[in-house]
């Protein structure tokens, strides 16, 4: 599970085109520390909300886990498909945002908007570069839709992409990104698989009703 959460807190973010609509973005994720793992992330994103579905598989683990930032309560809600081994019911967990720690010790964050553009998944994107004391990240940021998604940075504290967006208050969402260390070796990357505009409602950003809070599991 430690490896799963390490991958999760490094994920990038994606979003939709219109305030009344949303977007479902699917990406493959590769990480130098998890070379043998297969990771697919799917983001369900509206103007102000998001849900992450992460399918993770290696030689020991095969699981699908969901993460929902709840800004109102300051908690990250998380649950997995099915019932955990030994459990009597499906449970979800609430993690206070102050307990979410970064696995990336970075300083001296510098963000450059290059003005270079290209189209990904039918969406126009701008190339943005984020330099830190430890890495260089090149990401392609949506220009068709500009949500205040950087505000969710506290829930994803190891995301260099969000760190850069949050520092400068930049609106938009990266659809692809590549992070290299200072020697030029690729540390991680997100590659766009698909991007689909769709209607999303409040129910898409809540824990399913058949899951119970782990805090209430023994009551």
WOTAWO-V814647 format. One record per residue. N is the residue number from 0. OMEGA is omega as a letter, one per 40 degrees, with the letter a starting at -180 (999 if undefined). Layout:
# WOTAWO-V814647
n/omega
N/OMEGA
N/OMEGA
This chain:
# WOTAWO-V814647
n/omega
0/i
1/a
2/i
3/a
4/i
5/i
6/a
7/a
8/i
9/a
10/i
11/a
12/i
13/a
14/a
15/a
16/a
17/a
18/a
19/a
20/i
21/i
22/i
23/a
24/i
25/a
26/i
27/a
28/i
29/a
30/a
31/a
32/a
33/a
34/a
35/a
36/i
37/a
38/i
39/i
40/i
41/a
42/i
43/a
44/i
45/a
46/a
47/a
48/i
49/i
50/i
51/i
52/a
53/i
54/a
55/i
56/i
57/a
58/a
59/a
60/i
61/a
62/i
63/a
64/a
65/i
66/a
67/i
68/i
69/a
70/a
71/a
72/a
73/a
74/i
75/i
76/a
77/i
78/i
79/i
80/i
81/a
82/a
83/i
84/i
85/a
86/i
87/a
88/i
89/a
90/i
91/a
92/i
93/a
94/i
95/a
96/a
97/i
98/i
99/a
100/i
101/i
102/i
103/a
104/a
105/i
106/i
107/a
108/i
109/a
110/i
111/i
112/a
113/a
114/i
115/a
116/i
117/a
118/i
119/i
120/a
121/a
122/i
123/a
124/i
125/i
126/i
127/a
128/i
129/i
130/i
131/i
132/a
133/a
134/i
135/i
136/i
137/a
138/i
139/a
140/a
141/i
142/i
143/a
144/a
145/i
146/i
147/a
148/i
149/a
150/i
151/a
152/i
153/a
154/a
155/a
156/i
157/i
158/i
159/i
160/i
161/i
162/i
163/i
164/a
165/a
166/a
167/a
168/a
169/i
170/a
171/a
172/i
173/i
174/i
175/i
176/i
177/i
178/i
179/i
180/a
181/i
182/i
183/i
184/a
185/i
186/a
187/i
188/i
189/a
190/a
191/i
192/a
193/i
194/a
195/i
196/a
197/i
198/i
199/i
200/a
201/a
202/i
203/a
204/i
205/i
206/i
207/a
208/a
209/i
210/i
211/i
212/i
213/i
214/i
215/a
216/a
217/a
218/999
